[in-house]
Amino acid sequence: QVQLVESGGGLVQPGGSLRLSCAASGFTSFSSYAMSWYRQAPGMERELVAAIASAGGSTHYADSMKGRFTISRDNAKKTVYLQMNSLKPEDTAVYYCNAVRFRMDYWGQGTQVTVSS
């Protein structure tokens, strides 16, 4: 059974940092999946935060995250990370991990990130 499990969310003050992890299991070829982080704030649509190619060499960020967030992956550990620095209250959302390969599309259950003083 394919599963993505996010962790690392929590409450952090503005300007702080968090590192999210997404652990994959049940994937026969994790390294062949493009991985992404999305987020969804209350009342808002889900939006792309960052993406990393299957080989790990190419990354993409939403404009508002450039320079603050870093996506990375460890294919040996079947884990994707999102390092978030200089967090702002508007970064408050549920963060979801996504794995895509051809027509296969998998989501995790999400982890809550709250940025507040």
C-alpha positions as CSV (number, residue, x, y, z in Angstrom):
1,Q,0.0,0.0,0.0
2,V,1.4,3.3,-1.1
3,Q,1.6,5.9,1.7
4,L,3.0,9.4,2.2
5,V,3.3,10.6,5.8
6,E,4.1,14.2,6.6
7,S,5.7,15.3,9.9
8,G,7.4,18.3,11.4
9,G,4.6,20.8,11.5
10,G,3.7,22.9,14.5
11,L,3.5,26.3,16.0
12,V,6.4,28.7,15.3
13,Q,6.9,32.4,15.8
14,P,7.2,34.8,12.8
15,G,10.8,34.7,11.5
16,G,11.3,31.1,12.8
17,S,12.0,27.9,10.9
18,L,10.5,24.5,10.5
19,R,11.6,21.4,8.6
20,L,8.9,19.2,7.2
21,S,9.5,15.6,6.2
22,C,7.5,13.4,4.0
23,A,8.2,9.7,4.4
24,A,7.1,7.4,1.5
25,S,6.3,3.7,1.8
26,G,5.0,1.1,-0.5
27,F,6.6,2.7,-3.6
28,T,8.4,0.3,-5.9
29,S,10.5,3.1,-7.5
30,F,10.3,6.2,-5.3
31,S,13.2,7.8,-7.1
32,S,11.2,7.9,-10.3
33,Y,8.5,10.1,-8.8
34,A,8.4,13.8,-9.0
35,M,7.7,15.1,-5.5
36,S,6.0,18.3,-4.4
37,W,4.8,20.2,-1.4
38,Y,1.5,22.0,-1.5
39,R,-0.3,24.0,1.1
40,Q,-3.9,25.0,1.8
41,A,-5.0,27.7,4.2
42,P,-8.5,28.0,5.5
43,G,-10.9,29.1,2.9
44,M,-8.2,29.1,0.2
45,E,-7.4,26.7,-2.7
46,R,-4.5,24.3,-2.4
47,E,-1.4,25.9,-3.9
48,L,2.0,24.6,-5.0
49,V,4.8,25.4,-2.6
50,A,7.8,23.6,-4.2
51,A,8.6,20.7,-6.4
52,I,11.6,18.5,-7.1
53,A,12.3,16.3,-10.0
54,S,12.6,12.6,-9.8
55,A,16.4,12.7,-10.2
56,G,16.5,15.5,-7.6
57,G,18.5,17.9,-9.8
58,S,15.7,20.3,-10.7
59,T,13.6,22.3,-8.3
60,H,10.7,24.8,-8.6
61,Y,9.3,27.2,-6.1
62,A,6.3,29.4,-5.9
63,D,7.4,33.1,-6.1
64,S,6.4,33.9,-2.5
65,M,8.6,31.0,-1.2
66,K,11.8,31.7,-3.2
67,G,14.7,32.3,-1.0
68,R,12.9,31.2,2.1
69,F,12.0,27.5,1.4
70,T,14.2,24.7,0.2
71,I,12.9,21.4,-1.1
72,S,15.2,18.3,-1.1
73,R,14.9,14.6,-1.3
74,D,16.8,11.5,-0.1
75,N,15.9,8.7,-2.4
76,A,17.7,6.1,-0.3
77,K,15.5,7.1,2.7
78,K,12.4,7.6,0.5
79,T,11.9,11.0,2.1
80,V,11.3,14.5,0.9
81,Y,12.0,17.6,3.0
82,L,10.9,21.2,3.1
83,Q,13.1,23.5,5.0
84,M,11.1,26.7,5.8
85,N,12.9,29.8,7.0
86,S,11.8,33.3,7.8
87,L,8.3,32.1,8.3
88,K,5.4,34.6,8.1
89,P,1.9,34.4,9.5
90,E,0.6,34.0,5.9
91,D,2.5,30.8,5.7
92,T,0.0,29.3,8.1
93,A,-1.6,26.3,6.3
94,V,-1.9,22.6,6.1
95,Y,1.1,21.3,4.1
96,Y,0.7,18.3,1.9
97,C,3.2,16.0,0.2
98,N,2.5,14.8,-3.3
99,A,4.1,12.1,-5.5
100,V,3.5,12.0,-9.2
101,R,4.6,9.5,-11.9
102,F,2.8,9.3,-15.2
103,R,-0.9,8.9,-14.2
104,M,-0.1,7.9,-10.6
105,D,-0.8,10.7,-8.1
106,Y,-0.6,10.3,-4.4
107,W,-1.2,12.6,-1.4
108,G,-0.3,12.6,2.2
109,Q,-2.7,13.5,5.0
110,G,-1.1,16.9,5.7
111,T,0.7,18.5,8.6
112,Q,-0.4,21.8,10.2
113,V,2.0,24.7,10.2
114,T,0.9,27.7,12.3
115,V,3.0,30.9,12.3
116,S,1.9,33.2,15.1
117,S,3.3,35.2,18.0
